[in-house]
């Protein structure tokens, strides 16, 4: 099978929109540029300086409509789009723009959940892992899971960074500790990604419509999909680049 990079995706504001890229320059020890640069803390958050776990943030596992947001990052400005909301362009670092964002997101936030309160940032990015990670996922694993569930699952359910073609289904779990060369970069595969309820939501509609967690548990004995990697050697990666393991 031809081993190619099929997709590059970032999420400028954690859980609040996805954006496809054609090419990106990775740096050693860093997240994918612009990925999870900000996160939306809710009113019950207990934040510490720097990185914080996802339980402090407004996210798709608790607010499914967030999964239908797309984003565009231009400099320090982000444009958010959602099928039920007008487009919003704002500056997450500007306190003057916070109220407009909170008004925009309010209809997408379940009233019984802790409400979004502030936007925070971290130099390393607010990934779900405590280390600066790049998530790698397999198109064949998605196809196999889709077939087992009898429905075509969108890749956007899994909010990954890099999607690869050409691997055997779920072979990525055997890559832990190995290096993957991709374009001009080299990444080291660190650990599996355990999934949450956000993957049960249709990213086109924001409605929960597929029990991905039960399908993973029943079919494979776990709730993992994809792997976290760290950038060992920086370099440019571009769609359709070849990849190889060592």
Residue pairs with C-beta under 8 A, 6 or more apart in sequence:
1 165
1 166
1 167
2 165
2 166
2 242
3 164
3 165
3 166
3 167
3 242
3 243
3 244
4 164
4 165
4 166
4 240
4 241
4 242
4 243
5 162
5 163
5 164
5 165
5 182
5 183
5 237
5 238
5 239
5 240
5 241
5 242
5 243
6 139
6 163
6 164
6 165
6 239
6 240
7 20
7 155
7 160
7 162
7 163
7 239
8 20
8 21
8 22
8 23
8 24
8 32
8 161
8 162
8 237
8 239
9 18
9 19
9 20
9 21
9 159
9 160
9 161
9 162
9 163
10 18
10 19
10 21
10 24
10 32
10 33
10 34
10 35
10 73
10 161
11 17
11 18
11 19
11 35
11 36
11 71
11 159
12 19
12 34
12 35
12 36
12 37
12 38
12 71
12 73
12 78
12 92
13 36
13 37
13 38
13 39
13 40
13 71
13 78
13 80
13 92
13 119
14 36
14 38
14 39
14 40
14 54
14 57
14 59
14 126
15 39
15 40
15 57
15 58
15 59
15 60
15 66
15 159
15 198
16 40
16 58
16 66
16 69
16 71
16 80
16 105
17 69
17 70
17 71
17 78
17 80
17 81
18 69
18 70
18 71
18 156
18 159
18 203
19 34
19 70
19 71
19 72
19 73
22 238
22 239
23 236
23 237
23 238
23 239
24 32
24 33
24 236
24 237
25 33
25 234
25 235
25 236
26 32
26 33
26 134
26 185
26 187
26 231
26 234
26 235
26 236
26 237
27 33
27 231
27 234
28 231
28 232
28 233
28 234
29 132
29 230
29 231
30 124
30 125
30 132
30 231
30 234
31 124
31 125
31 127
31 132
31 133
31 134
32 134
32 161
32 162
34 73
35 125
35 127
35 134
35 161
36 125
36 126
36 127
37 73
37 92
37 121
37 125
37 126
38 78
38 92
38 93
38 119
38 120
38 121
38 126
39 52
39 56
39 57
39 119
39 120
39 121
39 122
39 126
40 57
40 58
40 105
40 116
40 118
40 119
40 120
41 47
41 52
41 56
41 57
41 58
41 116
41 117
41 118
41 119
41 120
42 56
42 57
42 58
42 113
42 114
42 115
42 116
42 117
43 114
43 115
43 116
43 117
44 114
45 52
45 56
45 57
45 114
45 117
46 56
47 56
47 120
50 122
50 123
50 124
51 122
51 124
51 126
51 130
52 120
52 122
52 126
53 128
53 130
54 128
57 126
58 66
58 105
58 109
58 114
58 115
58 116
59 66
59 198
60 66
60 67
60 159
60 196
60 197
60 198
60 201
61 196
61 197
61 198
62 110
62 113
62 114
63 108
63 109
63 110
63 113
64 198
64 200
64 201
64 206
64 207
64 208
65 82
65 84
65 108
65 109
65 206
66 108
66 206
67 156
67 157
67 198
67 201
67 202
67 203
67 206
68 82
68 83
68 84
68 202
68 203
68 204
68 205
68 206
69 80
69 81
69 82
69 108
70 80
70 81
70 82
71 78
71 79
71 80
71 81
72 78
72 79
72 81
76 91
76 92
76 93
77 89
77 90
77 91
78 89
78 90
78 91
78 92
79 87
79 88
79 89
80 87
80 88
80 89
80 90
80 104
81 87
82 108
82 206
83 204
83 205
83 206
84 107
84 108
84 206
85 104
85 107
85 108
86 104
88 100
88 101
88 104
90 97
90 100
90 101
91 97
92 101
92 119
92 121
93 119
93 121
98 118
98 119
101 119
102 116
102 117
105 116
106 115
106 116
108 206
109 115
109 116
120 126
124 131
124 132
125 132
127 133
127 135
127 228
128 193
129 190
129 191
129 228
131 190
131 228
131 230
132 230
132 231
133 190
133 228
133 229
133 230
134 161
134 162
134 187
134 228
134 229
134 230
134 231
135 159
135 160
135 161
135 162
135 193
135 226
135 227
135 228
135 229
136 160
136 161
136 162
136 164
136 172
136 180
136 187
136 189
136 226
136 227
136 228
136 229
137 155
137 158
137 160
137 162
137 163
137 164
137 172
137 225
137 226
137 227
138 163
138 164
138 167
138 169
138 170
138 171
138 172
138 226
139 155
139 163
139 164
139 165
139 167
140 165
140 166
140 167
140 168
140 169
141 167
141 169
141 170
141 172
141 225
141 226
142 153
142 155
142 158
143 169
144 169
144 170
145 153
145 212
145 215
145 216
145 219
145 225
146 152
146 153
148 215
148 219
149 210
149 211
149 212
149 215
151 210
153 210
153 212
154 202
154 203
154 204
155 163
156 203
157 198
157 199
157 200
157 201
157 202
157 203
157 210
157 212
158 195
158 199
158 225
158 226
159 198
160 226
162 182
162 237
164 172
164 243
166 243
170 220
172 189
172 226
172 227
173 192
173 224
173 227
175 189
175 227
175 245
176 189
176 190
176 191
176 192
176 227
177 188
177 189
178 188
178 189
178 245
178 246
179 186
179 187
179 188
179 189
179 232
179 245
179 246
180 186
180 187
180 188
180 189
180 229
180 243
180 244
180 245
180 246
181 243
181 244
181 245
181 246
182 237
182 241
182 242
182 243
183 235
183 236
183 237
183 238
183 241
184 234
184 235
184 236
184 237
185 231
185 233
185 234
185 235
185 236
185 237
186 231
186 232
186 233
186 235
187 229
187 230
187 231
187 232
188 229
188 230
188 232
189 227
189 228
189 229
190 227
190 228
190 229
190 230
191 227
191 228
192 222
192 224
192 226
192 227
192 228
193 224
193 225
193 226
193 227
193 228
194 222
194 223
194 224
195 212
195 213
195 216
195 223
195 224
195 225
196 213
197 208
197 213
199 212
199 213
199 225
200 208
200 209
200 210
200 211
200 212
200 213
201 207
201 208
201 209
202 208
202 209
202 210
212 225
213 223
216 222
216 223
216 224
216 225
217 223
